[in-house]
């Protein structure tokens, strides 16, 4: 991940230091603090790649002016709303469908799309207008620029009115979270990746296959949660409380609970933005199960237009449908043997499915069949 490179990390530390000082200056008002934050974020992105800054400024400006039009409409609002949501997704879709259109200039576009669509929803359902300074800060906010957690516009705008100031103790704890995030991604995940790569392609038996499933789960968790630690900590230095992204997913005894704990802000964003469209409709178990499949398929396509990713998302959707139809979405109790067994089964099945992030379908099948060989 590009934020973990030495030069970009130094830039992030500069932003943390400057915003920490600015937020502690009582004479500096909220508007001036947001201006400083915007200038720092713009300068940082331009330093990384000026094309990246140009792309995001054009994209953010288009979304902003589209929301201005939507906010002023009295007729055809629903039609314009739908057009606006689709338009927000066009750049990412074009990049995914156009082979060879890759590189630094498009990093973070998937998360930018989520922020843009959330802003359109905000204007449509609240009938409020976007504040330009807050909105452009929201779209360019460095901690959540290229990855999660996902910040809702309504939360970002509310926090912008009163940026938090860190105490000396808070600074120590927050900086240690940055260190912890780096340790997860650059040390632990790297070691496990070497172990994983060493055993891939060999003879699979129960111990080896089991170990590969566990390694795959841990590599994903350490990388994603490690970056989330860094993003949350940097956000605190900037004066914002960025939402938690991982909430002890190993304690999830159902896939429904698991996806509210694993990459939680992304899962919640997608689920909420789908459910809000059907909030007045009565959904039975079959309807809710169908929504679960749509949500998981959307999550898969959001990660990439690849067959393996689609298979992974469909598998997750099917498991959630089964849970929903059997009434197993909200397990009771926390320490019973059955609950512990369910937690293991949920996380292990996710780990098996997550192998599709690392190897092709035939290799995954070989690993799975190895689970039945001593």
BELLINLIN-V821904 format. One line per field, one symbol per residue. ss: DSSP state (2 for helix, 1 for strand, 0 for the rest). psi: psi as a letter, one per 40 degrees, with the letter a starting at -180 (. if undefined). Layout:
ss=???
psi=???
This chain:
ss=02220222222222222222222000000222222222222222222202222222222222222222222200002222222222222222222220000002220022222222222222222200000222222222022200000000222222220000000222222222222222222222222222222220000002222222222222222222222222222222200000000000222000222200000222222222222222000000222222222222222222200022222222222222222222000000000022222222222222222222200022222222220000
psi=hdeeiddddddddddddddddddehdehidddddddddddddddddddhddddddddddddddddddddddeidifddddddddddddedddddddeghegiadeeiedddddddddddddddddefiihhddddddddehddfdeaiihhiddddddddeghihhiddddddddddddddddddecdddddddddddeheahhiddddddddddddddddddddddddddddddddeeighiidhggdeeheiddddeedhfdddddddddedddefdeihhadddddddddddddddddddigidddddddddddddddddddefedgiiieeidddddddddddddddddedeediiddddddddddeeh.
